[in-house]
Amino acid sequence: MSAPRFPWARAMEIGLGHLRLAPDAFWRMTLPELAAAARALGFGISRAGMTSSELRALMETFPDGENGTRCTRSGNT
């Protein structure tokens, strides 16, 4: 059985795209350094879901319009 392949394409996407590292800086990083930087941006963090209090706060912040219509950022329904 072979070992799983490292996801280099995803690592480069995070390092070069999201972190906006120069290629030479990306290739000098160790994998633990890249992982730490990616976690700082929220990559690799998984949550089971929002809590009921988080849902309530979201519903209060962004209430539905009349008759259940959605409100958009501009306030139009």
Sequence and secondary structure as in RCSB ss.txt:
>XXXX:A:sequence
MSAPRFPWARAMEIGLGHLRLAPDAFWRMTLPELAAAARALGFGISRAGMTSSELRALMETFPDGENGTRCTRSG
NT
>XXXX:A:secstr
       HHHHHIIIIIIS   HHHHHHS HHHHHHHHHHTTTT   S   HHHHHHHHHHS   GGG    TTS
  
